[in-house]
Amino acid sequence: MRVGVYLPILSAASRDSILAYASAAEALGFDSLWTNSHIAVPVTFEPRYPYSDDHRPPWNATSTWLDAMTTLSFVAGATDRVRIGVAVVPLITTDPLTLAKQSATIDVLSNGRFELGIGGGWLTEEGRALGHPTDHRTARMEETIEILRKAWGPPTFEHAGRFWQLPPLGINPKPPQGARLPLWIGGHGDEAVRIAAEHDAGLFIWLPRRPELLAEYHRKLRARSGAGPLAASLILAEAEGRWLEASREMRDAGADLLVIIRRYDPRAIDDLTRFAKEVLPELAG
């Protein structure tokens, strides 16, 4: 199982904290570094956050939040080996061509280490504030995947779809990983599972909480003949004293990638070091 680290782009948004995390994770042998993405958080919105019991997020409109893709470009230049990814970009905050260009650029700057996660987006008020459509999110996601893979392939392409009609154009340079740059689908519904399976993408389950839930997603993905990887995240504070056991439970439930989350403070690097020493070797063995 691959083990990655979530960068502190929300809890401690600074040059020093990002560099410290990125350098430590690479030196300690972690597989990858991850961000997630929001651009403009509305002051008020309907409580649809899918990762807490009350459906309210632990952040708000006043929270400091670094831009995910810009941060990964910065990290690409500060590292050499570790893979870098975003999980996920809500598609209601961008458009397929901008996303294709950003992804190709980060892949070039990282020498082919970038992985792109996308989701339909639950915070529809954010999409409306940015002037983007928020309807037909599932269908738009599937068409976005088609456009991305066209954009990363031949020097020029065109597209005639339900939501986008694109004349012949080019997005260059191409990502070193080409049209098969790794894609992850974020979501907790059956449609996310279906899209991941049908489009040869990974399925990223953010905070599954219990391994039994992750195992059910694994079963659903494989039942649809989905061959892509399965990812989950783990908050270290919630698993204190049982990091190895919790990580093994996620691995045994089907996780191919585990992203650990540790709120940044002066002891954060010490905990990354302890995890690398006590847990990584056991997961590899």
C-alpha positions in Angstrom: 0.0 0.0 0.0 1.2 3.5 -0.9 1.2 6.0 2.0 1.0 9.7 1.3 0.8 12.8 3.4 -1.7 15.7 3.3 0.1 19.0 3.0 -1.0 21.7 5.6 -2.5 24.1 3.0 -5.4 24.8 5.3 -4.2 24.5 8.9 -0.8 26.3 8.4 -0.7 28.1 5.1 2.9 29.3 4.9 6.0 28.7 2.8 7.9 27.3 5.8 5.3 24.7 6.8 4.8 23.5 3.2 8.6 23.2 2.7 9.0 21.4 6.0 6.3 18.9 5.3 7.4 18.3 1.7 11.1 17.8 2.6 10.4 15.6 5.6 7.9 13.4 3.7 10.3 12.8 0.9 13.3 12.2 3.2 11.3 9.8 5.4 10.2 7.6 2.5 6.5 8.6 2.1 5.1 7.9 -1.4 3.2 11.1 -2.1 2.1 14.6 -1.1 -1.6 15.7 -1.4 -3.7 18.8 -1.4 -7.4 19.5 -1.7 -9.1 22.4 -3.3 -11.5 25.3 -2.7 -11.2 28.8 -4.1 -14.0 31.0 -2.7 -15.8 29.8 0.4 -19.2 31.4 0.8 -20.1 32.8 4.3 -23.4 30.9 4.2 -24.3 27.7 2.4 -26.6 24.7 2.9 -25.1 22.0 5.2 -24.2 19.3 2.7 -20.6 18.6 3.8 -20.4 14.8 3.4 -17.6 14.1 5.9 -19.1 15.0 9.3 -22.2 13.9 11.2 -23.7 17.4 11.2 -22.7 18.0 7.6 -20.8 21.1 8.4 -17.1 21.5 7.6 -14.4 22.3 10.2 -13.5 25.5 8.2 -15.4 28.6 7.0 -15.1 31.6 4.8 -12.4 33.2 7.0 -10.1 30.1 6.9 -6.8 30.6 5.2 -6.6 28.1 2.3 -3.7 28.0 -0.2 -4.5 27.3 -3.8 -4.1 23.6 -4.4 -2.5 23.6 -7.9 -0.2 26.6 -7.2 1.0 24.9 -4.1 1.7 21.7 -6.0 3.8 23.6 -8.6 5.8 25.0 -5.7 6.2 21.6 -4.2 7.3 20.1 -7.5 10.3 22.3 -7.5 11.2 21.5 -3.9 11.2 17.7 -4.3 12.6 15.1 -6.6 11.1 11.7 -5.9 7.8 11.9 -4.1 4.6 12.0 -6.2 2.2 14.9 -5.8 -1.5 15.0 -6.2 -4.8 16.9 -5.5 -7.8 15.1 -4.1 -9.9 16.6 -5.3 -10.6 19.6 -7.6 -14.4 20.3 -7.5 -15.3 20.7 -11.2 -17.8 23.4 -10.4 -14.8 25.7 -9.7 -12.9 25.3 -13.0 -13.3 24.3 -16.7 -11.8 21.4 -18.5 -9.2 23.4 -20.6 -7.9 25.3 -17.6 -7.6 22.0 -15.6 -5.9 20.3 -18.5 -3.3 23.1 -18.7 -2.6 23.3 -15.0 -2.2 19.5 -14.8 0.1 19.3 -17.7 2.2 22.1 -16.3 2.6 20.5 -12.9 3.4 17.2 -14.5 6.2 18.9 -16.6 7.6 20.7 -13.6 7.6 17.5 -11.5 9.0 15.3 -14.3 5.9 13.2 -14.5 4.9 12.9 -10.8 1.4 14.4 -10.8 -1.9 12.7 -10.1 -5.2 14.5 -10.6 -8.3 13.9 -8.5 -11.6 15.4 -9.6 -15.1 15.5 -8.1 -18.5 17.0 -9.1 -18.4 19.4 -6.1 -20.8 19.6 -3.2 -20.5 23.4 -2.4 -22.7 24.6 -5.2 -22.7 28.2 -3.8 -18.9 28.3 -4.5 -19.5 27.3 -8.1 -22.2 30.0 -8.6 -20.0 32.6 -7.0 -17.3 31.8 -9.6 -19.7 31.9 -12.4 -19.6 28.2 -13.3 -22.5 25.9 -14.0 -23.5 23.6 -11.2 -26.1 21.5 -13.0 -25.6 18.0 -14.4 -22.4 17.5 -12.3 -22.1 13.8 -13.0 -22.5 14.2 -16.8 -20.1 17.1 -16.8 -17.5 15.1 -15.0 -17.6 12.3 -17.6 -17.3 14.8 -20.4 -14.4 16.6 -18.6 -12.5 13.3 -18.4 -13.0 12.9 -22.2 -11.7 16.4 -22.8 -8.7 16.0 -20.4 -7.5 12.8 -22.1 -7.9 14.4 -25.6 -6.0 17.5 -24.4 -3.1 15.4 -23.0 -2.8 13.4 -26.2 -2.2 14.7 -29.8 -0.8 18.2 -30.4 -4.2 19.5 -31.3 -7.8 18.2 -30.8 -11.4 19.2 -31.1 -14.5 18.2 -29.2 -18.2 18.2 -29.8 -20.1 17.2 -26.7 -23.2 17.9 -24.7 -21.7 20.7 -22.6 -18.6 21.8 -24.5 -18.1 22.4 -28.2 -14.4 23.1 -28.8 -12.9 24.0 -32.2 -9.5 22.6 -33.1 -7.0 23.8 -30.6 -3.9 22.8 -28.7 -2.9 22.6 -25.0 0.9 22.3 -24.9 3.3 21.1 -23.6 1.9 17.7 -23.0 2.3 16.0 -19.6 5.2 13.5 -19.5 2.7 10.9 -18.4 0.6 11.6 -21.5 -3.1 10.9 -21.8 -2.9 8.3 -19.1 -1.9 10.7 -16.4 -3.4 9.1 -13.3 -7.0 10.2 -12.5 -8.9 9.8 -9.3 -12.6 10.2 -8.8 -13.7 11.6 -5.5 -17.2 11.0 -4.2 -19.3 8.8 -1.9 -22.1 7.8 -4.1 -22.6 4.9 -6.6 -22.1 7.3 -9.5 -18.5 8.0 -8.4 -17.9 4.3 -8.3 -19.4 3.8 -11.7 -17.4 6.7 -13.3 -14.1 5.4 -11.8 -14.8 1.9 -13.1 -15.9 2.9 -16.6 -13.2 5.5 -17.1 -10.2 3.5 -15.8 -9.7 5.9 -12.9 -8.9 5.5 -9.2 -11.6 6.0 -6.5 -10.7 8.3 -3.7 -12.8 8.0 -0.5 -12.1 11.0 1.7 -12.4 10.0 5.4 -14.2 6.7 5.2 -14.0 6.6 9.1 -14.6 2.8 9.3 -12.7 0.2 7.3 -16.0 -1.7 6.7 -17.2 1.3 4.7 -14.1 1.3 2.6 -14.4 -2.5 2.0 -17.9 -1.9 0.7 -16.6 0.6 -1.8 -13.9 -1.8 -2.8 -16.5 -4.5 -3.4 -18.7 -2.1 -5.5 -15.7 -1.0 -7.6 -14.6 -4.5 -8.4 -18.2 -5.7 -9.0 -18.3 -3.1 -11.8 -15.0 -4.5 -13.2 -13.2 -1.4 -12.0 -9.5 -2.1 -12.1 -8.3 1.2 -10.8 -6.8 1.8 -7.3 -8.8 2.7 -4.2 -7.6 5.5 -1.9 -8.6 6.7 1.6 -7.4 9.2 4.2 -6.7 8.8 7.9 -6.7 11.5 10.6 -3.8 10.6 12.8 -5.3 12.4 15.9 -8.3 10.1 15.7 -6.2 7.0 15.5 -3.6 8.0 18.2 -2.1 4.9 19.8 -3.2 2.6 17.0 -1.6 4.0 13.8 -0.3 0.7 12.6 -3.6 -1.1 13.4 -5.7 1.5 11.7 -3.5 1.6 8.6 -3.5 -2.2 8.3 -7.3 -2.1 8.6 -7.5 0.3 5.7 -5.1 -1.8 3.7 -7.0 -5.0 4.4 -10.2 -3.2 3.4 -8.8 -2.7 -0.1 -6.9 0.6 0.1 -4.1 0.9 -2.4 -3.2 4.4 -1.2 -3.6 5.9 2.3 -3.2 9.6 2.8 -2.5 10.5 6.5 -3.6 13.9 7.9 -1.9 15.6 10.7 -2.8 19.2 11.7 0.3 21.3 11.5 1.9 22.4 14.8 5.5 22.3 16.2 5.2 18.6 16.8 3.9 17.6 13.4 7.2 16.7 11.8 8.0 14.5 14.8 4.8 12.6 14.3 5.6 12.1 10.6 9.0 10.8 11.6 7.4 8.4 14.2 4.9 7.2 11.6 7.6 6.6 9.1 9.7 4.6 11.6 6.9 2.6 13.2 4.4 2.1 10.5 5.8 2.4 7.0 8.2 -0.6 7.3 5.3 -2.8 8.6 3.0 -1.8 5.7 5.7 -2.6 3.2 6.4 -6.0 4.7 
